[in-house]
Amino acid sequence: MKLKVTQTKSGIGRSPKQRATLKGLGLTRMNRERILPDTSATRGMLAKVAHLVEWQEVNE
């Protein structure tokens, strides 16, 4: 199982930790999408920036 993550809001004006989390997820711009493995580490990162991203589970 994988997760398709899309950045929906900007990181401008957010805390440095939230911006670093977005960068760690590979999201550097608005509307950028990434396919990430469904691990507990990825889920934790998504929880920290849940208000900035949308995600869905995909089968590959």
CNS distance restraints for C-alpha pairs under 8 A (distance, minus, plus):
assign (resid   1 and name CA) (resid  37 and name CA) 6.89 0.50 0.50
assign (resid   1 and name CA) (resid  38 and name CA) 6.00 0.50 0.50
assign (resid   1 and name CA) (resid  57 and name CA) 6.92 0.50 0.50
assign (resid   1 and name CA) (resid  58 and name CA) 6.30 0.50 0.50
assign (resid   1 and name CA) (resid  59 and name CA) 5.36 0.50 0.50
assign (resid   1 and name CA) (resid  60 and name CA) 6.88 0.50 0.50
assign (resid   2 and name CA) (resid  35 and name CA) 6.53 0.50 0.50
assign (resid   2 and name CA) (resid  36 and name CA) 5.67 0.50 0.50
assign (resid   2 and name CA) (resid  37 and name CA) 4.66 0.50 0.50
assign (resid   2 and name CA) (resid  38 and name CA) 4.99 0.50 0.50
assign (resid   2 and name CA) (resid  57 and name CA) 5.87 0.50 0.50
assign (resid   2 and name CA) (resid  58 and name CA) 5.39 0.50 0.50
assign (resid   2 and name CA) (resid  59 and name CA) 6.25 0.50 0.50
assign (resid   2 and name CA) (resid  60 and name CA) 7.08 0.50 0.50
assign (resid   3 and name CA) (resid  35 and name CA) 5.59 0.50 0.50
assign (resid   3 and name CA) (resid  36 and name CA) 5.17 0.50 0.50
assign (resid   3 and name CA) (resid  37 and name CA) 6.11 0.50 0.50
assign (resid   3 and name CA) (resid  38 and name CA) 5.83 0.50 0.50
assign (resid   3 and name CA) (resid  55 and name CA) 6.50 0.50 0.50
assign (resid   3 and name CA) (resid  56 and name CA) 5.64 0.50 0.50
assign (resid   3 and name CA) (resid  57 and name CA) 4.58 0.50 0.50
assign (resid   3 and name CA) (resid  58 and name CA) 5.79 0.50 0.50
assign (resid   4 and name CA) (resid  33 and name CA) 6.81 0.50 0.50
assign (resid   4 and name CA) (resid  34 and name CA) 5.76 0.50 0.50
assign (resid   4 and name CA) (resid  35 and name CA) 4.58 0.50 0.50
assign (resid   4 and name CA) (resid  36 and name CA) 6.43 0.50 0.50
assign (resid   4 and name CA) (resid  55 and name CA) 5.42 0.50 0.50
assign (resid   4 and name CA) (resid  56 and name CA) 5.35 0.50 0.50
assign (resid   4 and name CA) (resid  57 and name CA) 6.20 0.50 0.50
assign (resid   4 and name CA) (resid  58 and name CA) 6.54 0.50 0.50
assign (resid   5 and name CA) (resid  33 and name CA) 5.51 0.50 0.50
assign (resid   5 and name CA) (resid  34 and name CA) 5.31 0.50 0.50
assign (resid   5 and name CA) (resid  35 and name CA) 6.36 0.50 0.50
assign (resid   5 and name CA) (resid  36 and name CA) 7.39 0.50 0.50
assign (resid   5 and name CA) (resid  53 and name CA) 6.77 0.50 0.50
assign (resid   5 and name CA) (resid  54 and name CA) 5.86 0.50 0.50
assign (resid   5 and name CA) (resid  55 and name CA) 4.32 0.50 0.50
assign (resid   5 and name CA) (resid  56 and name CA) 6.74 0.50 0.50
assign (resid   6 and name CA) (resid  27 and name CA) 7.75 0.50 0.50
assign (resid   6 and name CA) (resid  31 and name CA) 5.82 0.50 0.50
assign (resid   6 and name CA) (resid  32 and name CA) 5.64 0.50 0.50
assign (resid   6 and name CA) (resid  33 and name CA) 4.41 0.50 0.50
assign (resid   6 and name CA) (resid  34 and name CA) 6.64 0.50 0.50
assign (resid   6 and name CA) (resid  53 and name CA) 5.57 0.50 0.50
assign (resid   6 and name CA) (resid  54 and name CA) 5.30 0.50 0.50
assign (resid   6 and name CA) (resid  55 and name CA) 6.16 0.50 0.50
assign (resid   7 and name CA) (resid  27 and name CA) 6.45 0.50 0.50
assign (resid   7 and name CA) (resid  29 and name CA) 7.14 0.50 0.50
assign (resid   7 and name CA) (resid  30 and name CA) 5.42 0.50 0.50
assign (resid   7 and name CA) (resid  31 and name CA) 5.13 0.50 0.50
assign (resid   7 and name CA) (resid  32 and name CA) 5.75 0.50 0.50
assign (resid   7 and name CA) (resid  33 and name CA) 6.78 0.50 0.50
assign (resid   7 and name CA) (resid  52 and name CA) 6.08 0.50 0.50
assign (resid   7 and name CA) (resid  53 and name CA) 4.39 0.50 0.50
assign (resid   7 and name CA) (resid  54 and name CA) 6.48 0.50 0.50
assign (resid   8 and name CA) (resid  30 and name CA) 5.85 0.50 0.50
assign (resid   8 and name CA) (resid  31 and name CA) 5.68 0.50 0.50
assign (resid   8 and name CA) (resid  52 and name CA) 5.66 0.50 0.50
assign (resid   8 and name CA) (resid  53 and name CA) 5.12 0.50 0.50
assign (resid   8 and name CA) (resid  54 and name CA) 6.64 0.50 0.50
assign (resid   9 and name CA) (resid  30 and name CA) 6.27 0.50 0.50
assign (resid   9 and name CA) (resid  51 and name CA) 7.83 0.50 0.50
assign (resid   9 and name CA) (resid  52 and name CA) 4.79 0.50 0.50
assign (resid   9 and name CA) (resid  53 and name CA) 6.74 0.50 0.50
assign (resid  10 and name CA) (resid  29 and name CA) 7.31 0.50 0.50
assign (resid  10 and name CA) (resid  30 and name CA) 6.12 0.50 0.50
assign (resid  10 and name CA) (resid  52 and name CA) 6.99 0.50 0.50
assign (resid  11 and name CA) (resid  18 and name CA) 7.47 0.50 0.50
assign (resid  11 and name CA) (resid  19 and name CA) 5.71 0.50 0.50
assign (resid  11 and name CA) (resid  22 and name CA) 7.72 0.50 0.50
assign (resid  11 and name CA) (resid  52 and name CA) 7.63 0.50 0.50
assign (resid  14 and name CA) (resid  18 and name CA) 6.29 0.50 0.50
assign (resid  14 and name CA) (resid  19 and name CA) 6.51 0.50 0.50
assign (resid  15 and name CA) (resid  19 and name CA) 6.40 0.50 0.50
assign (resid  16 and name CA) (resid  20 and name CA) 6.04 0.50 0.50
assign (resid  17 and name CA) (resid  21 and name CA) 6.14 0.50 0.50
assign (resid  18 and name CA) (resid  22 and name CA) 6.31 0.50 0.50
assign (resid  18 and name CA) (resid  48 and name CA) 7.02 0.50 0.50
assign (resid  18 and name CA) (resid  49 and name CA) 6.32 0.50 0.50
assign (resid  19 and name CA) (resid  23 and name CA) 6.30 0.50 0.50
assign (resid  20 and name CA) (resid  24 and name CA) 6.05 0.50 0.50
assign (resid  21 and name CA) (resid  25 and name CA) 6.26 0.50 0.50
assign (resid  21 and name CA) (resid  45 and name CA) 6.34 0.50 0.50
assign (resid  21 and name CA) (resid  48 and name CA) 7.69 0.50 0.50
assign (resid  21 and name CA) (resid  49 and name CA) 7.37 0.50 0.50
assign (resid  22 and name CA) (resid  26 and name CA) 6.43 0.50 0.50
assign (resid  22 and name CA) (resid  27 and name CA) 5.22 0.50 0.50
assign (resid  22 and name CA) (resid  28 and name CA) 6.81 0.50 0.50
assign (resid  22 and name CA) (resid  49 and name CA) 7.37 0.50 0.50
assign (resid  23 and name CA) (resid  27 and name CA) 5.37 0.50 0.50
assign (resid  23 and name CA) (resid  28 and name CA) 5.90 0.50 0.50
assign (resid  25 and name CA) (resid  34 and name CA) 7.84 0.50 0.50
assign (resid  25 and name CA) (resid  36 and name CA) 7.98 0.50 0.50
assign (resid  25 and name CA) (resid  42 and name CA) 7.81 0.50 0.50
assign (resid  25 and name CA) (resid  45 and name CA) 7.65 0.50 0.50
assign (resid  26 and name CA) (resid  34 and name CA) 6.88 0.50 0.50
assign (resid  27 and name CA) (resid  32 and name CA) 6.11 0.50 0.50
assign (resid  27 and name CA) (resid  33 and name CA) 7.20 0.50 0.50
assign (resid  27 and name CA) (resid  34 and name CA) 7.31 0.50 0.50
assign (resid  28 and name CA) (resid  32 and name CA) 7.19 0.50 0.50
assign (resid  36 and name CA) (resid  42 and name CA) 7.56 0.50 0.50
assign (resid  37 and name CA) (resid  42 and name CA) 7.21 0.50 0.50
assign (resid  38 and name CA) (resid  42 and name CA) 6.41 0.50 0.50
assign (resid  38 and name CA) (resid  43 and name CA) 7.05 0.50 0.50
assign (resid  39 and name CA) (resid  43 and name CA) 6.27 0.50 0.50
assign (resid  40 and name CA) (resid  44 and name CA) 6.11 0.50 0.50
assign (resid  41 and name CA) (resid  45 and name CA) 6.33 0.50 0.50
assign (resid  42 and name CA) (resid  46 and name CA) 6.21 0.50 0.50
assign (resid  43 and name CA) (resid  47 and name CA) 6.20 0.50 0.50
assign (resid  44 and name CA) (resid  48 and name CA) 6.53 0.50 0.50
assign (resid  45 and name CA) (resid  49 and name CA) 6.72 0.50 0.50
assign (resid  46 and name CA) (resid  50 and name CA) 5.45 0.50 0.50
assign (resid  46 and name CA) (resid  53 and name CA) 7.60 0.50 0.50
assign (resid  49 and name CA) (resid  53 and name CA) 6.53 0.50 0.50
assign (resid  50 and name CA) (resid  54 and name CA) 7.11 0.50 0.50
